[in-house]
Structures are given as C-alpha cells and as structure tokens.
Amino acid sequence: MSSEHDEILGKAYDARLMRRLLTYLRPHLRSVAVSFAAIVAYSALQLAPPYLTKIAIDDHIATGDLDGLNGIAAAFLVVLVGSFVLEYVQTYTMQMMGQRIMYDLRMEIYRHLQRLDVAFYDRNPVGRLMTRVTTDVDTLNDLFASGVIAIGRDVFTLAGIMGFLLWMDWRLALAAFAVLPAIALVAHWFRTHARESYRQVRGWVARINSFLQENITGMATVQLFRAEHRHLLRFDAVNRELRDAHLASIFYYATFYPVVELLGAVATALLLWYGGGRSLQGAVELGALVAFIQYAQRFFRPISDLSEKFNILQSAMASSERIFGLLDTPAAIRSEPAASARTFSGRGHFRFENVWFAYRDDDYVLRDVSFDVAPGERVGVVGATGAGKTTLINLLMRFYDVRRGRITIDGVDIRRLPLSELRGRFGLVQQDVHPFSGSIGANVRLGHPGIGDADVRRAVTAVRADRFVDRLPGGLDAAVGERAATLSAGQRQLLAFARALAFAPDVLVLDEATSSVDTDTERLIQDALRVLMNDRTTIAIAHRLSTVQDMDKILVFHRGELREVGNHQELLARRGLYHKLYLLQYKDQERAATRAPVGPELSGVG
C-alpha cells in the first residue's frame, strides 16, 4: 500500500472483487436463504397487479360484471399485504446480516493491523487507516444490507415481467424492449466513469481524514507558530479536491437516472402508438394494453432503481479495492512457520553479531555492531542523537529485522522465536509515552487479567508515581482522557514505567525513560531502579550520563558504530568519546547552575 495514492486494481478485477466480497456471506447462509426466498416471492407478487387489472377490465368492466370486481379487489389486498410482509422480512434479515458482516470485517481489519510491522505505520498515515475501518466498511454495509437486496429483487422482477410480456404478446413486448440497447450503452458509460469517480472520492476522503488527524493532534504547535492560515490553505486545497470528486460522481448519477427515465417514457410512447393501433383494429384487448403499459412502467422502474444501486456497487468496488489492498499487505515481521518451539528463560543471553541495519536503502544506521548482554547484567547505551541507540531496541524486539548479521538469545536467532514469546519477555519504557483513555489503573495493567489492583499499586509505588496518583480524584480509578492531556509529560512517563514493571518483565528496557522528569524525580526513580534491576537484565538508553553511571557496562555509539565498551570509571580513564560526552554534560550543568533564575524553581513531576 502506498501512502501517496491508493492502489488501483482496475476494472478487470470487478468479478474477482465481487467473488471475494460474497465469501463474507458464507457464515450467514441461513439469512441469505430466507432473504432469497422472500425476494423471489416478492418479485412474483409484483407480477400480479397488472394482470389483475387486465382481468378486471376485459372480463368484468367491459362486460358489466361489477360483482366480479369484489374478488379482484380482495386479490389486490392480499397482494399488498403479502408484499409488505415479504419486504419486511427481506429488509430486516439483510440489515441484520449486513451489521454482522461489518462486525466480522472490522474485526478482521483490526486484527490484521495488529500484525503489521512498525515500518508499515511509518509509511501510512493514521487517517488513511481509520478510513479503511470506518468509511470503507460502512460503504460495504450499504452493499450487503440494501444493494444486494434491491439488485436481486430488481433482477427477478425484470425477468418475470419480460416473461409475462412475451407470453401475453410478443409483438408488444418487442416494442417495449426496443430501447434496451440504448439503456445498455448508457449503463456501460455510467459504469466506466462512475467507478473511477468513486475511487477518487474514497482517495480524497482518506487524505482529508489523514490531514485532520495530524493537524488536530498537533493544533497546539500550529497555534504556537501562527501557522493557522497556511494550514487552512492546505486544508482548503484537499477539501476542494474532495468536493470536485463528489461533483464528478454526482454528474454521472444525475445524467444516468434521467436518461433511463426518458428511455422508459419513450418505450411507453411506443406501446401507446403501436399497441393503441392494434387495439383499435381489435387485435389486442384494451385490458391487455393497459396491463402492458403497467408492466412496462414496472419494467423500467427497476432499471431506473439500478442507477442508484450502481452508485452503491461502484462505491463498494472502490472501497473493497482499498480494504482488500490493506488485508493483502503482508506483515514483513512475523513468526516463521517453523519458528522454534523453544522458549528462552528469564536469564537469556543476548548477543548482537555483526549487525547492519538501514531504514532506507543503504543508508545504514548501524554498522557491523557486535556485543553481548549477560543474564542479569545492567547495560547502558549512550551516544549523540542519531547514533543508533533506539534502533538497537527496535531490532532486539523485532520491530524491524536486521539487514546483515543476526541477534541471538541463548544462541537462538530471534527470527526463529515466536514473536509473542520474544516480546512477552520485555518491559519497555519509551521516550514517547502513549497513554490510553480509561483510568490510571487501566493504563498500568492494559487489560491483563493476571495483574490485580495490588500489583498495580506496588508498581505505582515503586516508581514513586503514587506521589501524584494519590492526589487525583479517585486515585488509581481517576479518569485519563484522550492522550492524557491532563497529565504532565513526567507523570505520563512515570505511568509508562509503572506499566512496564507491573508486567514483571525478564528484561527491562529503558529508552530515554527519564528524559521528561525533573532531576528530583529522576533521583527517586534511580533509587527504585536499584531494587528493581536487581537480578534482572536491564538495557538503558540514556542521554543523561548520570542515568547510566552505575551500570555494569556502558556501550558508546557514534554514527552507527560501537566505539567504546566498559563501565563508567573505565571509560573515563580512557579519555575517549565517553570522556568527551561527560565533560560536555558537566560543563552544561555548570553553566545551568550559575545562570540566574528566571522564575520560581519547579519540583515534582507536574
């Protein structure tokens, strides 16, 4: 899937797409059977009123037998009641089935989204993916819940009317069918152009959703840099394209519908001219001519209705292209079919062996990196921004796969381990914390049934997050809104730290985990970490060297290469790259300490 434009599969795939869509009916074959029977019966009933009219005129009105009209009227009433009941049954059944299919489809899409690799989300904006799960799925609901019903009903009605017309008088039937070639040409024109217009509409809907998601989330930045007018112009351009795409689809619909109506009127005129002449000659009874005209009107009404169903069908085809394009996107990172059933213990031995990695082409972020982490060892990773520190974590947990070399745990390549087994051993605290709406406690346990309230409380207390949690209304039950806007950056990071600890990981991974907390709070976390890291493998990526000074081993990276390895004192004694980083930070701290204060000193995490 491209983030620049939606995949276009082409008109030759219509039949393939429809066959694939119809596979979603298989779990609901009973509902399909009930609806199909109701459609057939309803279509048969629709053939009765014109023929009853013929009988009423020719057999009763023309002969003066008014008493016989009572039976005709009763038959009309039975047809109306039966039509109502059958239409209710088919509509209710198909609507219920449509909702169940949409539920299944949304679950399938979301399940697939969970399996896709991180690189996929780097390429595809969130707004586009949301469009797949919402707008596109709703469009398919229209197809299953109403389009299929109407198309099936109209097809059966058309077939029945054609048979009746040919049976009653094949000459008059041919007069009515004279306009069908013209209707076929118009329908082909509509189908050819409407498909592309709906594809354009869905594409621009995805773009506008993507734009809104990105800009509403970043509205504070837009306002801070006074970019409202520039972003408004960008939104205007996208919105204008969406409007024009809709106008194009409206043009085709507005043209097709009146043309079909016009051709239907032409067919009625032909019947009046030709059938009227034959009626005057006595070749056709008046009632039969009236019935023929009624059948003709009923014949072209379904054809006219099909114009709207073409709208639904074409829109569904465009949406199905996009949905199936997403579902057919393979996960680049997945457990191999022959993934080792062997699991590694909590005292696993991690080893990077000549690892090379690049996010794009040959622009390598890591170059020939080799090191190992012994069980229970505490390892710090430092280096300048862009040195490749976070990439190490992404590779270790297989958010991405190495280009060259390999990463092993207890001698087993991590690509041979099931993903769930691999990632389930880590507790990760990232620099960019992602809270979920719910409560404080729910954000810590993330729905895990094995983590009780007592476990949550212990984790919150261990990281000293209880200092602010206990001040919130409801404590652990306090509500957390979308993006946790009411919590400070430091508070959100402490919650993420408690979340990782509550899962009791074998390996604790800290990616700039204290970057958003003040010095006092960081000191409290360091005290807690000394207990928590005891007998647990820990990998800590840090910008502040004070965070890793007491680690067993420190890895120093520079421009994707591992330049130095040792503990704090050993690295300082070498007077190499680590020593330079230490001096730079020490000088920065000295300058900060001597700088005159500009406001009240802040404390805590809030």
Beta strands, then each sheet from edge to edge (+ up, - down):
strand 1: 350-358
strand 2: 364-373
strand 3: 378-383
strand 4: 404-409
strand 5: 412-413
strand 6: 426-429
strand 7: 438-439
strand 8: 479-480
strand 9: 507-511
strand 10: 537-541
strand 11: 553-558
strand 12: 561-566
sheet 1: 2+ 1- 4+ 5-
sheet 2: 6+ 9+ 10+ 3+ 11+ 12-
sheet 3: 7+ 8-
end
